[in-house]
Amino acid sequence: MLGLSRRTVFRDLKDLQKAGVPCHYNKETGSYTINPNFILPAPSLSTQEALG
């Protein structure tokens, strides 16, 4: 699996889902997908934070 352990993949999927990324499992292909129209909201950073 691209040199990653199953544990790493599932941990990353969990983190994506906690961040609000809609991950869906496809039983036919045995894979996860993310809606290609999904866009993460822009972070609200101050000018200092953005330049930091």
Legacy VTK file of the C-alpha trace (Angstrom):
# vtk DataFile Version 3.0
C-alpha trace
ASCII
DATASET POLYDATA
POINTS 52 float
0.000 0.000 0.000
2.423 2.667 -1.224
4.876 1.739 1.512
2.370 2.605 4.263
1.022 0.346 6.957
-2.737 -0.253 7.242
-2.581 1.391 10.641
-1.139 4.582 9.136
-3.757 4.678 6.387
-6.653 4.266 8.826
-5.171 6.845 11.218
-4.861 9.325 8.350
-8.433 8.619 7.208
-9.666 9.236 10.749
-7.765 12.541 10.895
-9.203 13.627 7.535
-12.723 12.816 8.716
-12.187 14.728 11.985
-11.111 17.721 9.876
-14.410 17.539 7.999
-13.143 15.895 4.816
-15.864 13.586 3.451
-14.118 10.228 2.886
-16.303 7.493 1.424
-15.567 3.774 1.152
-16.391 2.098 -2.179
-17.204 -1.586 -1.602
-16.861 -2.415 -5.304
-13.271 -1.190 -5.588
-12.248 -1.609 -1.947
-10.965 1.959 -1.892
-11.690 5.292 -0.278
-12.530 8.423 -2.222
-12.965 12.098 -1.503
-15.554 14.083 -3.420
-13.539 15.938 -6.104
-15.735 19.026 -5.556
-14.864 19.226 -1.852
-12.758 22.230 -0.858
-11.357 22.835 2.609
-12.279 26.268 3.936
-9.445 28.765 3.960
-7.774 29.104 7.357
-8.397 32.353 9.185
-4.884 33.585 9.804
-3.654 37.011 10.750
-1.128 38.681 8.457
1.608 37.852 10.990
0.612 34.170 11.071
0.438 33.956 7.285
3.910 35.455 6.916
5.375 33.517 9.861
LINES 1 53
52 0 1 2 3 4 5 6 7 8 9 10 11 12 13 14 15 16 17 18 19 20 21 22 23 24 25 26 27 28 29 30 31 32 33 34 35 36 37 38 39 40 41 42 43 44 45 46 47 48 49 50 51
